[in-house]
Amino acid sequence: MEKYAVPYKLQVPMGGVRLTDGRLKKAFDNNAEFLKGFDVDRMLYWYRVHAGKKAPGVPYAAGDGHFENNLHGQTAGAFMMGAGTELLWQEDETLRTMLRDILRELSEDQAKDGFLLPIDRETFKTKEYPNYTRAWVTFGLLDAGYAGEDTAFTMARRMTDHFNKSEVLPYVKDMNLGFQGILASTRMYDAPCGKTEDIEVAQKYYEEDWWLRQLIEKDHRAIYAHPGNHPHSTLLTTLEGYLDLYRVTGEKRYFDAVTSALSMYEDKWQHVGGGIAMCENDDYYPGCLWLSPKHNYNELCSTNFWILLNQRMHRLDPDNAHYADEIENSVYNVLLASQVGSTGFHYLNFLERTKDWRYLDRATCCASLGTRLCGLLPQFLYSYSENDVYVDLYAQSEAKLPNGVSLICETGLPDNGYIKLTVTEAEHPFTLHLRVPRWAAEDGESFYDVHTEVTKGAVFEVEFPFGYRVTRYTGGERIPDKERYALEYGPLLYAAMGAPSPVEVSWDPEKPEAWFTPQGGKLYIKDDACHEYWPYCDIHDEPFSVYPVVHEVK
C-alpha cells in the first residue's frame, strides 16, 4: 500500500536555502542567539532528578511558573525544535553541541520500553503530559533527526511505540486540551521512522466525527464552544493532524472539514495582520475580535499552527496563491512582531496599549513554537516539484533546490517592493511560478505569474506597488459614536503610536494616500506633529493602537 493516498504536489526544502540579508535573516539570526541563551543544565534539570543524578541549577519557570514546573521536560523539547530547524540551513557549532548534550542525556534516561518523560508513570496520566509534553518532545526529536542526528529518530520511534500501547489511550483526548495530541502521531507517521500504527492511533483515539461534521456544516461553535476540557485555538493544530489523515487515507471528509474551518477562521476569527482572535479562558463569539489586553487573543502558538496548516494546503493546491498570502501576512505581522531581539517572544500579541510582557519567560509554549517557526523561515520561501519552482515569499536569499535549480533573490521586501530573481543553475528547463501577492494585485486577488521553459541565466525583475488598505473595526470593543480603523501599507500592518489608549487621530479613511507620507520606515500624518504610525512588527514595549479612533477629515 502507498504511504499516501493523496501525496503532496509540491515539496519543501529541508536545506540548501540561505537567508542573506533583510528582516527574515535578522529574525533567523536573533533566533540562533536566543537558543544559545538557554542553559543546558536548567533544561535537563527534571531529567536528571528523575534519573537520580546530580541536577545543578534550577528548572525554567521556577516558582509558580506553569510550563516547566507543571510539564517537566517541555523546555528540552522546545530547544530541540528550535535548534533542529536552525541547523537545517546553517551549521552552528554551539547549537550542535547543545543539541547533542540534550540528546545524550535523554537517551540515557529513556526506559527500556521507550518511555521518555522525566516523570513517573502515574504522573504521565495527568495534566497535559500525554498530549502537549509528549508532542513537544516528539517534535523536538524529529527536528533534531532532520538536522542530522539520526539517534533522535530512533528515540522518537521508541517513545511513540510506548505511547501506541499506553493505558492512557482510551481517555487521552478527554484530558486537558487532549485533542492537540493527534499531531504528534501524524507527524511521526510522516517521518522516516513512521509506522502504520501511528495513523491507527490517531484515528481510533483522537478522531471526533461529530466535530468534523460540525466544521463541515460551518457551525462556529466548533471553534469557540468545543466541549472538551475547554475551547482553545490549539484546535488549529488538530486540523493539521486531520489534513495529514486526509493525505494518508484520501477520505474527503477530512479535507472538507479543514477547508471549511479555514474559511470560518478567516471570516470571523482572524484579526487584521493575520493573528487569530480565538485563544482560551475568555468569552468568545464569532466576530468578537477583542482588542484590549484584558482579553486573550493573537497567541503566537495559534499563528504557528495557522502558518503550517496553510503550508500544507499550498503543497496540496499549489496554484492557489491565497495560502502563501496567509503565510506571508502571519510571518511579517505576527511572528516578526512577536520576536523581541534575541530575548524572547511575546506570548499574546495585543493590538492595543502594549504587547504581552511574557517575552521575558523563555519557557512558554509560544517561545517554543516561535523559535521553531523562526528556524523554519528559509523553508517558506520556495517550494518545488521535478519541473517547477514556486517563489512563495520574497526575501534576500540564495537557494539550491533538489530539482537542480539554484536561484538568488534580491529584494527590499517587506519595506519596499523591489524584487530581482536570478536563475544561477538549471539542470533542465523548468516552469517558474512567481507569486503576485494580494496586497500588490490590482483586484486584490493574488496569483502566480507563470514562466515556462526557464533556463540558467534568466533574470526576472519587478517592482510591486505599495498601497494603503484601511479596515474598519467591527468587533466587540466598539466605542459609541466613534469609529476605529486599522491601516496597512504594502505587506505590513501599522499602528498609531502614543497614549492614552486608544490613540485618537484625524485623517480620511477613504483617502489615506492623501494623508500619509512614508519616510524612514514610518508613516507621518499630514498636519499632525504629535502622532506617527510605526510598523507593528517594530513595536515592543511602547504604547500604541492598531485600531485608533479616527476623526474623519474630508
C-alpha positions as CSV (number, residue, x, y, z in Angstrom):
1,M,0.0,0.0,0.0
2,E,1.2,3.5,-0.8
3,K,2.1,5.6,2.2
4,Y,-0.2,8.4,1.0
5,A,-3.4,8.2,-1.0
6,V,-3.1,11.9,-1.7
7,P,0.6,12.8,-2.0
8,Y,1.8,16.4,-1.9
9,K,2.1,18.1,-5.3
10,L,5.0,20.2,-4.1
11,Q,7.9,19.5,-1.8
12,V,9.6,22.0,0.5
13,P,13.3,22.3,1.0
14,M,14.9,20.7,4.1
15,G,18.2,22.5,3.5
16,G,20.0,24.4,0.7
17,V,18.3,27.8,1.4
18,R,20.4,30.6,2.9
19,L,19.0,34.0,4.0
20,T,21.5,36.7,3.0
21,D,20.0,40.0,4.4
22,G,16.8,41.7,5.4
23,R,14.2,41.3,8.1
24,L,13.9,37.5,7.9
25,K,17.6,37.0,8.2
26,K,17.6,39.2,11.2
27,A,14.8,37.1,12.8
28,F,16.7,33.9,11.9
29,D,19.9,35.2,13.4
30,N,18.2,36.5,16.5
31,N,16.6,33.1,17.0
32,A,20.0,31.4,17.0
33,E,21.2,33.8,19.7
34,F,18.0,33.2,21.7
35,L,18.6,29.5,21.6
36,K,22.2,29.9,22.7
37,G,21.0,31.8,25.7
38,F,19.4,28.6,27.1
39,D,21.2,26.8,29.9
40,V,21.5,23.1,29.2
41,D,21.7,22.3,33.0
42,R,18.3,24.0,33.5
43,M,16.7,22.3,30.6
44,L,17.9,18.9,31.8
45,Y,17.0,19.6,35.5
46,W,14.0,17.3,35.7
47,Y,15.5,14.6,33.6
48,R,18.5,14.4,36.0
49,V,16.2,14.4,39.0
50,H,14.1,11.7,37.5
51,A,17.3,9.6,36.8
52,G,18.7,10.2,40.3
53,K,21.6,12.2,39.1
54,K,23.0,15.5,40.4
55,A,20.9,18.3,39.0
56,P,22.7,21.7,39.1
57,G,20.8,24.9,38.5
58,V,17.1,25.3,38.8
59,P,14.4,24.5,36.2
60,Y,13.0,27.1,33.9
61,A,9.7,28.8,35.0
62,A,10.7,28.2,38.7
63,G,8.3,29.1,41.5
64,D,4.7,29.0,40.3
65,G,5.6,29.2,36.6
66,H,3.4,26.9,34.6
67,F,5.3,25.3,31.8
68,E,8.4,23.6,33.2
69,N,7.1,23.2,36.7
70,N,3.8,21.5,35.7
71,L,5.1,20.0,32.5
72,H,8.5,18.6,33.2
73,G,10.7,18.2,30.1
74,Q,8.8,20.5,27.7
75,T,11.7,23.1,27.6
76,A,14.1,20.5,26.3
77,G,11.6,19.6,23.6
78,A,11.3,23.3,22.8
79,F,15.0,23.8,22.4
80,M,15.3,20.7,20.2
81,M,12.6,22.1,17.9
82,G,14.4,25.5,17.5
83,A,17.9,24.1,17.3
84,G,16.9,21.3,14.9
85,T,15.2,23.7,12.5
86,E,18.0,26.3,12.6
87,L,20.6,23.6,11.8
88,L,18.8,22.5,8.7
89,W,20.0,25.7,6.9
90,Q,23.2,26.8,8.7
91,E,25.7,24.8,10.8
92,D,26.4,26.3,14.2
93,E,28.9,24.5,16.5
94,T,27.4,25.9,19.7
95,L,23.8,24.8,18.8
96,R,25.0,21.4,17.6
97,T,26.9,20.8,20.8
98,M,24.0,21.9,23.0
99,L,21.6,19.7,21.0
100,R,23.8,16.6,21.3
101,D,24.2,17.2,25.0
102,I,20.5,17.1,25.4
103,L,20.1,14.1,23.2
104,R,22.8,12.2,25.1
105,E,21.0,12.8,28.5
106,L,17.6,11.9,27.1
107,S,19.0,8.7,25.6
108,E,20.4,7.7,29.0
109,D,17.1,8.4,30.7
110,Q,14.9,6.6,28.1
111,A,13.3,3.5,29.6
112,K,13.7,0.1,28.0
113,D,10.1,0.3,26.8
114,G,10.7,3.7,25.3
115,F,9.1,5.9,27.9
116,L,10.8,9.3,27.8
117,L,9.5,12.0,30.1
118,P,11.1,12.9,33.3
119,I,8.2,11.9,35.5
120,D,6.8,8.7,37.0
121,R,4.2,6.6,35.1
122,E,1.3,7.7,37.3
123,T,2.1,11.4,36.7
124,F,2.1,10.7,33.0
125,K,-1.7,10.1,33.3
126,T,-2.3,13.6,34.4
127,K,-2.4,17.2,33.1
128,E,-1.1,17.7,29.6
129,Y,1.7,15.1,29.7
130,P,0.3,12.6,27.2
131,N,-0.5,15.3,24.7
132,Y,1.3,18.6,25.0
133,T,4.5,17.5,26.6
134,R,4.8,14.2,24.6
135,A,4.1,16.2,21.4
136,W,6.8,18.9,22.2
137,V,9.4,16.2,22.9
138,T,8.4,14.2,19.8
139,F,8.5,17.3,17.6
140,G,11.9,18.2,19.1
141,L,13.4,14.7,18.5
142,L,12.0,14.7,14.9
143,D,13.5,18.2,14.2
144,A,16.8,17.0,15.6
145,G,16.7,13.9,13.4
146,Y,16.0,16.0,10.3
147,A,19.0,18.1,11.3
148,G,21.2,15.0,11.0
149,E,21.0,13.5,14.5
150,D,19.8,10.0,13.5
151,T,19.7,8.7,17.1
152,A,16.9,11.2,17.6
153,F,14.7,9.4,15.1
154,T,15.3,6.1,17.0
155,M,14.4,7.7,20.3
156,A,11.3,9.2,18.9
157,R,10.3,5.9,17.4
158,R,10.8,4.1,20.7
159,M,8.9,6.8,22.6
160,T,6.0,6.5,20.2
161,D,5.9,2.7,20.3
162,H,5.4,3.0,24.0
163,F,2.7,5.6,23.6
164,N,0.9,3.5,21.0
165,K,0.3,0.8,23.6
166,S,-0.2,3.1,26.6
167,E,-3.0,2.6,29.0
168,V,-4.0,6.3,28.7
169,L,-5.2,5.9,25.1
170,P,-8.9,5.2,25.9
171,Y,-9.2,8.6,27.6
172,V,-6.3,10.5,26.1
173,K,-8.3,13.0,24.1
174,D,-10.6,13.8,27.0
175,M,-7.7,15.1,29.1
176,N,-6.7,18.8,29.3
177,L,-6.7,20.0,25.7
178,G,-6.3,16.4,24.7
179,F,-7.2,17.0,21.1
180,Q,-3.8,18.6,20.5
181,G,-2.0,15.2,20.8
182,I,-3.1,14.0,17.3
183,L,-0.4,15.9,15.5
184,A,2.4,14.0,17.4
185,S,1.0,10.8,15.9
186,T,0.6,12.0,12.3
187,R,4.0,13.8,12.3
188,M,5.6,10.5,13.5
189,Y,4.0,8.7,10.5
190,D,5.3,11.4,8.2
191,A,8.9,10.9,9.5
192,P,11.4,8.3,8.1
193,C,10.7,6.2,11.2
194,G,6.9,6.3,10.8
195,K,4.6,3.3,11.2
196,T,1.1,2.5,10.2
197,E,0.2,2.2,13.9
198,D,0.8,5.9,14.3
199,I,-2.1,6.6,12.0
200,E,-4.3,3.9,13.5
201,V,-3.8,5.5,17.0
202,A,-4.6,9.0,15.6
203,Q,-7.9,7.7,14.1
204,K,-9.0,5.4,16.9
205,Y,-8.2,7.6,19.9
206,Y,-8.3,11.2,18.7
207,E,-10.8,11.5,15.9
208,E,-14.0,13.2,16.7
209,D,-16.6,12.5,13.9
210,W,-19.2,14.9,15.4
211,W,-16.6,17.7,15.4
212,L,-15.7,17.0,11.7
213,R,-19.4,17.2,10.8
214,Q,-19.8,20.4,12.8
215,L,-16.9,22.0,10.9
216,I,-18.2,20.8,7.5
217,E,-21.6,22.4,8.4
218,K,-19.8,25.7,9.2
219,D,-21.1,25.7,12.7
220,H,-18.9,28.3,14.6
221,R,-19.5,26.5,17.9
222,A,-16.8,24.1,16.6
223,I,-14.3,26.9,17.1
224,Y,-15.4,28.6,20.3
225,A,-17.5,26.1,22.2
226,H,-15.7,22.7,21.9
227,P,-17.0,20.7,24.8
228,G,-13.6,19.2,25.7
229,N,-11.6,20.4,28.6
230,H,-12.0,23.9,27.2
231,P,-12.0,25.6,23.8
232,H,-8.7,26.9,22.5
233,S,-7.0,27.9,19.3
234,T,-5.0,24.7,19.8
235,L,-7.8,23.2,17.7
236,L,-5.9,24.6,14.7
237,T,-3.1,22.0,15.4
238,T,-5.8,19.3,15.4
239,L,-6.7,20.5,11.8
240,E,-3.0,19.9,10.9
241,G,-3.5,16.3,12.0
242,Y,-6.7,15.9,10.1
243,L,-5.2,17.2,7.0
244,D,-2.4,14.6,7.4
245,L,-5.1,11.9,7.8
246,Y,-6.6,13.1,4.5
247,R,-3.3,12.7,2.7
248,V,-2.8,9.2,4.2
249,T,-6.4,7.9,3.6
250,G,-7.8,10.0,0.9
251,E,-11.1,10.4,2.9
252,K,-12.6,13.6,1.6
253,R,-14.4,14.4,4.9
254,Y,-11.1,15.3,6.5
255,F,-10.3,17.7,3.7
256,D,-13.8,19.3,3.7
257,A,-13.6,19.8,7.4
258,V,-10.2,21.6,7.2
259,T,-11.1,23.8,4.3
260,S,-14.4,24.7,6.0
261,A,-12.6,25.6,9.2
262,L,-10.1,27.8,7.3
263,S,-12.9,29.8,5.8
264,M,-14.6,30.2,9.2
265,Y,-11.4,31.4,10.8
266,E,-10.8,33.9,8.0
267,D,-14.4,35.1,8.2
268,K,-14.9,35.7,11.9
269,W,-11.8,34.8,13.9
270,Q,-8.8,36.5,12.2
271,H,-7.5,39.9,13.1
272,V,-6.1,42.4,10.6
273,G,-2.4,41.3,10.3
274,G,-3.2,37.6,10.5
275,G,-3.5,37.0,14.2
276,I,-6.1,34.5,15.5
277,A,-8.7,36.1,17.7
278,M,-9.7,32.9,19.4
279,C,-7.5,31.8,22.3
280,E,-8.6,30.3,25.7
281,N,-10.0,31.3,29.1
282,D,-12.2,34.1,27.9
283,D,-15.6,34.8,26.5
284,Y,-15.7,34.5,22.7
285,Y,-18.3,34.7,19.9
286,P,-17.9,34.9,16.1
287,G,-16.6,38.3,15.2
288,C,-15.7,39.4,18.8
289,L,-12.2,40.5,17.7
290,W,-11.1,41.7,21.1
291,L,-8.5,44.4,21.3
292,S,-7.7,45.4,24.9
293,P,-5.1,43.5,26.9
294,K,-7.8,42.4,29.3
295,H,-8.7,39.7,26.8
296,N,-6.8,36.8,25.4
297,Y,-6.1,36.7,21.7
298,N,-3.4,36.6,19.0
299,E,-1.5,33.9,20.7
300,L,1.8,33.1,18.9
301,C,1.1,29.3,19.1
302,S,-2.1,29.9,17.0
303,T,0.0,31.6,14.3
304,N,2.4,28.7,14.2
305,F,-0.5,26.3,13.6
306,W,-2.0,28.7,11.1
307,I,1.2,29.0,9.0
308,L,1.9,25.3,9.0
309,L,-1.7,24.5,8.1
310,N,-1.6,26.9,5.2
311,Q,1.8,25.5,4.1
312,R,0.2,22.0,3.9
313,M,-2.7,23.5,1.9
314,H,-0.3,25.2,-0.5
315,R,1.5,21.9,-1.1
316,L,-1.8,20.2,-2.0
317,D,-3.2,23.1,-4.1
318,P,-0.1,24.8,-5.5
319,D,-1.7,27.3,-7.8
320,N,-3.9,28.9,-5.2
321,A,-1.7,31.7,-4.1
322,H,-4.0,32.6,-1.2
323,Y,-2.2,30.1,1.1
324,A,1.1,31.8,0.6
325,D,-0.5,35.1,1.2
326,E,-1.7,33.9,4.6
327,I,1.8,32.6,5.4
328,E,3.4,36.0,4.4
329,N,0.8,38.0,6.4
330,S,1.3,36.0,9.5
331,V,5.1,35.9,9.3
332,Y,5.5,39.6,8.9
333,N,2.8,40.8,11.2
334,V,2.7,38.2,13.9
335,L,5.9,36.2,14.0
336,L,8.3,39.1,13.4
337,A,6.1,41.3,15.7
338,S,6.4,38.7,18.5
339,Q,10.1,38.4,18.5
340,V,12.0,40.7,20.8
341,G,15.5,40.7,19.5
342,S,17.3,37.6,21.0
343,T,15.5,38.0,24.3
344,G,12.3,36.1,23.6
345,F,8.8,36.1,22.1
346,H,5.6,37.8,23.0
347,Y,3.0,35.2,24.1
348,L,0.0,37.3,23.2
349,N,0.3,40.0,20.5
350,F,-2.1,42.6,21.7
351,L,-3.3,45.2,19.2
352,E,-3.8,48.0,21.8
353,R,-1.9,49.6,24.6
354,T,1.2,47.4,24.9
355,K,2.2,43.9,23.8
356,D,2.5,41.0,26.2
357,W,5.3,41.2,28.7
358,R,5.8,37.4,28.8
359,Y,8.6,37.6,26.2
360,L,10.8,37.6,29.4
361,D,9.9,34.0,30.1
362,R,11.8,31.8,27.6
363,A,10.0,28.6,28.7
364,T,6.4,29.2,27.4
365,C,4.6,27.3,24.7
366,C,4.8,30.4,22.5
367,A,8.5,30.7,22.9
368,S,8.8,27.0,22.0
369,L,6.8,27.4,18.7
370,G,8.2,30.8,18.0
371,T,11.7,29.5,17.9
372,R,10.7,26.6,15.7
373,L,8.9,28.9,13.3
374,C,11.9,31.3,13.1
375,G,14.1,28.3,12.4
376,L,11.8,27.3,9.5
377,L,11.8,30.7,7.8
378,P,14.0,29.6,4.9
379,Q,11.5,26.8,4.1
380,F,8.7,29.2,3.4
381,L,10.4,31.0,0.6
382,Y,10.4,28.3,-2.1
383,S,8.6,25.1,-3.0
384,Y,9.2,22.8,-5.9
385,S,8.4,19.7,-7.9
386,E,10.5,17.9,-10.5
387,N,9.9,20.5,-13.2
388,D,8.5,23.5,-11.2
389,V,9.8,26.1,-8.8
390,Y,7.4,28.3,-6.8
391,V,8.7,31.5,-5.2
392,D,6.2,31.9,-2.4
393,L,7.8,34.6,-0.2
394,Y,10.4,37.0,-1.3
395,A,13.4,37.5,0.9
396,Q,17.1,38.2,0.3
397,S,18.3,34.7,-0.2
398,E,20.2,32.0,-2.1
399,A,18.6,28.7,-2.8
400,K,20.0,25.4,-4.2
401,L,16.9,23.1,-4.7
402,P,16.9,19.3,-5.0
403,N,15.4,19.5,-8.5
404,G,18.6,21.0,-9.9
405,V,17.6,24.7,-9.8
406,S,19.6,27.4,-8.0
407,L,18.4,30.9,-7.5
408,I,19.4,34.3,-6.0
409,C,16.7,36.6,-4.8
410,E,17.4,40.3,-4.1
411,T,14.6,42.3,-2.6
412,G,13.7,45.2,-0.3
413,L,10.5,43.4,1.0
414,P,8.7,44.0,3.2
415,D,9.9,47.6,3.3
416,N,9.8,48.2,-0.4
417,G,8.5,46.3,-3.4
418,Y,11.7,45.8,-5.5
419,I,12.5,42.1,-6.5
420,K,15.2,40.7,-8.7
421,L,15.4,36.9,-9.2
422,T,18.3,35.3,-11.0
423,V,18.5,31.7,-12.0
424,T,22.1,30.6,-11.5
425,E,21.7,26.9,-12.2
426,A,19.1,24.8,-14.0
427,E,19.9,21.2,-15.0
428,H,16.9,21.3,-17.4
429,P,14.3,23.9,-18.5
430,F,11.6,24.4,-15.8
431,T,8.5,26.4,-15.0
432,L,8.9,29.3,-12.6
433,H,5.9,30.5,-10.6
434,L,6.3,34.0,-9.1
435,R,3.7,35.0,-6.6
436,V,1.9,38.3,-7.1
437,P,0.7,39.0,-3.5
438,R,-2.9,40.2,-2.9
439,W,-1.6,43.5,-1.4
440,A,0.0,44.3,-4.8
441,A,-2.6,42.8,-7.2
442,E,-4.9,45.2,-9.0
443,D,-8.0,43.5,-7.9
444,G,-6.7,42.3,-4.5
445,E,-6.6,38.6,-5.7
446,S,-3.2,37.1,-5.6
447,F,-1.9,34.7,-8.3
448,Y,1.3,33.1,-9.6
449,D,2.9,34.7,-12.7
450,V,3.9,31.6,-14.7
451,H,7.1,31.5,-16.8
452,T,7.8,28.3,-18.9
453,E,11.0,27.0,-20.3
454,V,13.2,28.9,-17.9
455,T,16.9,28.2,-18.1
456,K,20.1,29.1,-16.4
457,G,20.9,32.9,-16.6
458,A,17.3,34.0,-16.7
459,V,16.6,37.2,-14.7
460,F,13.2,38.4,-13.5
461,E,12.8,41.9,-12.1
462,V,9.6,43.5,-10.8
463,E,8.6,46.4,-8.5
464,F,5.4,45.6,-6.6
465,P,3.4,48.8,-5.8
466,F,2.8,49.7,-2.2
467,G,-0.7,50.9,-1.4
468,Y,-2.8,51.6,1.7
469,R,-5.6,49.4,3.0
470,V,-8.0,50.5,5.7
471,T,-10.0,48.2,7.9
472,R,-13.0,49.5,10.0
473,Y,-13.3,47.9,13.4
474,T,-16.5,45.9,13.8
475,G,-15.7,43.8,16.9
476,G,-16.9,43.7,20.5
477,E,-15.0,46.7,21.8
478,R,-16.5,49.4,19.6
479,I,-16.8,52.8,21.1
480,P,-20.2,54.6,20.9
481,D,-20.2,57.4,18.3
482,K,-16.6,56.8,17.3
483,E,-15.0,54.9,14.5
484,R,-11.8,53.0,14.7
485,Y,-9.7,52.0,11.7
486,A,-6.6,49.8,11.2
487,L,-4.0,50.8,8.5
488,E,-1.8,48.6,6.3
489,Y,0.8,49.8,3.8
490,G,2.2,47.2,1.4
491,P,2.5,43.9,3.3
492,L,2.9,45.5,6.8
493,L,0.4,46.3,9.5
494,Y,0.9,49.8,11.1
495,A,-0.1,51.2,14.5
496,A,-0.6,54.7,15.8
497,M,1.9,55.4,18.5
498,G,1.2,57.0,21.8
499,A,-1.1,57.1,24.8
500,P,-3.7,57.1,26.3
501,S,-5.4,54.1,24.7
502,P,-6.9,54.1,22.2
503,V,-5.0,56.9,20.4
504,E,-7.1,59.5,18.6
505,V,-6.0,60.8,15.2
506,S,-7.6,62.7,12.3
507,W,-7.5,61.7,8.6
508,D,-9.8,60.5,5.9
509,P,-10.2,56.6,5.8
510,E,-11.5,56.8,2.2
511,K,-8.3,58.6,1.0
512,P,-5.4,57.5,3.2
513,E,-2.9,58.2,0.4
514,A,-3.8,61.9,0.8
515,W,-2.9,62.0,4.5
516,F,0.1,59.8,5.0
517,T,3.7,60.2,3.9
518,P,6.1,57.2,4.2
519,Q,9.6,58.1,5.5
520,G,12.3,56.1,7.1
521,G,10.0,53.1,7.7
522,K,7.3,55.2,9.4
523,L,4.1,56.9,8.2
524,Y,3.6,60.6,9.0
525,I,0.1,62.2,9.1
526,K,-0.5,65.5,7.3
527,D,-0.9,68.4,9.7
528,D,-0.2,66.2,12.8
529,A,3.1,66.8,14.6
530,C,2.0,64.7,17.6
531,H,1.4,61.3,16.1
532,E,3.1,58.8,13.8
533,Y,2.5,55.3,12.6
534,W,5.1,52.5,13.1
535,P,5.2,49.0,11.6
536,Y,3.5,46.8,14.1
537,C,6.5,44.3,13.8
538,D,8.8,47.1,15.1
539,I,6.9,47.8,18.3
540,H,7.5,46.0,21.6
541,D,7.2,48.0,24.9
542,E,5.9,51.3,23.5
543,P,2.2,52.3,23.9
544,F,0.2,52.1,20.6
545,S,-3.2,51.4,19.0
546,V,-3.6,49.3,15.9
547,Y,-7.2,50.5,15.8
548,P,-7.0,54.1,16.9
549,V,-10.1,56.3,17.0
550,V,-10.1,58.2,13.7
551,H,-11.8,61.5,13.4
552,E,-12.7,61.7,9.8
553,V,-11.4,64.8,7.9
554,K,-12.5,65.4,4.3
